[in-house]
Amino acid sequence: AASGATNNTLKLWNVADGTLKAELPGHAGSIVAAAFTPNGQEVISASADKSLRWWSAADGKAVRSVNLPAAATALAMKPDGTAVVAGTAEHQVLSFAVASGQAGTTFPGHDAPITALSFSPDGTQLACRAADGELRLWEWDGTLLEARRLGGASEENSKSILAALTAESNNVLLLDPETGLT
C-alpha cells in the first residue's frame, strides 16, 4: 500500500503486517494521491508541488516525473495500466502514458478544482468531479458524454459525493461515503 504525507514523502507499507517499507522523498509539496500500476511494479504519486512522480515499488527509486500546470488534487489509474489521469487545483484533467510520462488526452471545461476521478472498469470512460459540484462523464477519447451539477458549491458538499462507473450497466453510481447510500 502507499500513502502520501504532508512532509512531502510517499510511504510504502507492507500490507501483511502494517510495517513501513520505505519513505520516498522527492516532492516539494504534500502528496495528495498515489496509485499503483496494475502489475504492482510502480507507484505514481501526485503532489501539491505541481508534479507526478513514478517510483519503483521494489526498491523505491525514482523512475520519472512530469510537471503539471497546477497543484495536483486527484489521481486515477486507467484499469489496463496504460495511463494515469491527474486533476488539478486549476480545473484541469490531464492524462499521461504510464510507460513514458508523455501527455495524452485532456478533459476540459471544469470551473473549479478537481476533487475526484474514477474510471469505468473497462477504462473506456472517466468520471471527473469538481469542487463546485459538477460531475463530467467522458469517453476516453475526450468526448464529453454528460455534465451534471450535484449539490451546492461548498467544498464540504463537493467531497460528500463520489462517482463510480459500474461494469454491469455502464451507469454512473453516486455514493455518499459517510452513509454508503447511493
LINCOR-V436669 format. One record per pair of residues at least 24 apart in sequence whose C-alpha atoms are under 10 Angstrom apart, sorted by the first residue. I is the first residue (numbers start at 1). J is the second residue. D is the distance in whole Angstrom. If there is no record, write none. Layout:
BEGIN
i: <I	I>
j: <J	J>
d: <D	D>
END
This chain:
BEGIN
i: <1	1	1	1	1	1	2	2	2	2	2	2	2	2	3	3	3	3	3	3	4	4	4	4	4	4	4	4	5	5	5	5	5	5	6	6	6	6	6	7	8	8	8	8	9	9	10	10	10	10	10	10	10	10	10	11	12	12	12	12	21	21	21	21	22	22	22	22	23	24	24	24	24	24	25	25	25	26	26	27	27	27	29	29	30	30	31	31	31	32	32	32	32	32	33	33	33	33	33	33	34	34	34	34	35	35	35	35	35	36	36	36	36	37	37	37	37	37	37	37	37	37	38	38	38	38	38	38	39	39	40	42	44	44	44	44	44	45	45	45	45	46	46	46	46	46	46	46	46	46	46	47	47	47	47	47	47	47	48	48	48	48	50	50	51	52	52	52	52	52	53	54	54	54	54	63	64	64	64	64	65	65	66	66	66	66	66	67	68	68	69	70	71	72	72	72	73	73	73	73	73	73	74	74	74	74	74	74	74	74	75	75	75	75	75	76	76	76	76	76	77	77	77	77	78	78	78	78	78	78	78	78	78	78	79	79	79	79	79	79	80	80	80	81	82	83	85	85	85	85	86	86	86	87	87	87	87	87	87	87	87	88	88	88	88	88	89	89	89	89	89	90	91	91	91	92	93	93	95	104	104	105	105	105	106	106	106	107	107	107	107	107	107	107	107	107	108	108	108	109	109	109	110	110	110	110	112	112	113	114	115	115	115	115	115	116	116	116	116	116	116	117	117	117	118	118	118	118	118	119	119	119	119	120	120	120	120	120	120	120	121	121	121	121	121	121	122	122	122	122	123	125	125	126	126	126	126	127	127	127	127	127	128	128	128	129	129	129	129	129	130	130	130	131	131	131	131	131	132	132	132	133	133	133	133	133	134	135	135	135	135	136	137	137	137	150>
j: <34	35	36	40	43	57	33	34	35	36	43	44	45	57	31	32	33	34	35	45	30	31	32	33	34	45	46	47	29	30	31	32	33	47	30	31	32	47	48	31	32	47	48	49	45	47	34	43	44	45	46	47	53	55	60	60	43	57	58	60	57	58	59	60	57	58	59	60	60	55	59	60	61	62	60	61	62	53	62	51	52	53	71	72	71	72	71	72	73	71	72	73	74	75	72	73	74	75	76	86	74	75	76	77	75	76	77	78	84	76	77	81	84	77	78	79	80	81	82	83	84	98	77	78	79	80	81	82	80	81	81	98	75	76	77	84	98	72	74	75	86	71	72	73	74	75	76	85	86	87	88	71	72	73	74	75	86	88	72	73	88	89	88	89	86	84	85	86	96	101	101	98	99	100	101	100	98	99	100	101	100	101	96	100	101	102	103	101	92	94	94	113	113	113	114	115	113	114	115	116	117	130	113	114	115	116	117	118	128	129	114	115	116	117	118	116	117	118	119	126	117	118	119	123	118	119	120	121	122	123	124	125	126	140	119	120	121	122	123	124	121	122	123	123	123	123	117	118	119	126	114	116	117	113	114	115	116	117	128	129	130	112	113	114	115	130	113	114	115	130	131	114	115	130	131	130	117	128	140	141	142	140	141	142	140	141	142	136	137	138	139	140	141	142	143	144	136	142	144	136	144	147	134	135	136	147	153	155	155	158	155	158	159	161	162	158	159	161	162	163	164	162	163	164	162	163	164	165	172	163	164	165	166	164	165	166	167	170	171	172	164	165	166	167	168	170	165	166	167	170	165	165	170	163	164	165	172	162	163	164	165	172	162	163	164	158	159	161	162	163	155	158	159	155	156	157	158	159	157	158	159	157	158	159	160	161	158	161	162	163	172	163	163	165	172	174>
d: <9	9	8	10	9	10	9	7	8	8	8	9	9	9	8	9	7	7	9	9	7	5	6	6	7	8	9	9	9	6	6	8	9	10	4	6	8	10	10	8	10	8	9	9	9	10	8	9	9	7	10	10	10	9	9	10	9	8	10	8	10	10	10	9	9	10	9	7	8	8	10	6	8	9	10	10	9	8	8	8	9	8	9	10	10	10	10	8	9	9	7	6	7	8	8	8	6	6	9	9	9	7	8	9	7	7	6	10	9	10	8	9	10	7	9	9	9	6	9	9	9	8	8	9	7	7	6	9	9	8	10	9	9	10	9	8	9	10	10	8	10	9	6	8	7	7	10	10	7	9	10	6	5	7	9	10	10	10	5	7	9	9	8	9	10	10	10	8	10	9	9	8	10	10	9	10	10	10	8	7	9	7	9	10	6	8	9	10	9	9	10	10	10	9	9	10	7	6	6	8	10	10	9	7	6	6	6	10	9	10	10	9	8	6	9	8	6	6	7	9	9	8	8	9	9	6	9	9	9	6	9	10	9	10	7	8	6	7	6	9	9	8	7	9	10	10	8	9	9	9	9	9	8	8	5	7	8	7	8	9	9	9	6	6	8	10	4	6	9	9	9	8	9	8	9	10	9	8	10	10	10	8	7	6	9	9	7	9	10	8	10	9	9	6	8	8	10	9	9	9	10	10	8	9	8	9	9	10	10	10	9	7	7	10	9	9	8	9	7	8	10	9	8	9	9	7	6	7	10	9	7	6	9	7	5	6	7	8	9	9	9	7	7	6	9	9	10	10	7	10	10	8	9	10	9	8	10	10	7	7	7	8	10	8	10	8	9	9	8	8	9	7	9	6	9	8	5	7	9	6	10	7	5	8	10	9	8	10	10	8	10	10	10	9	8	10>
END
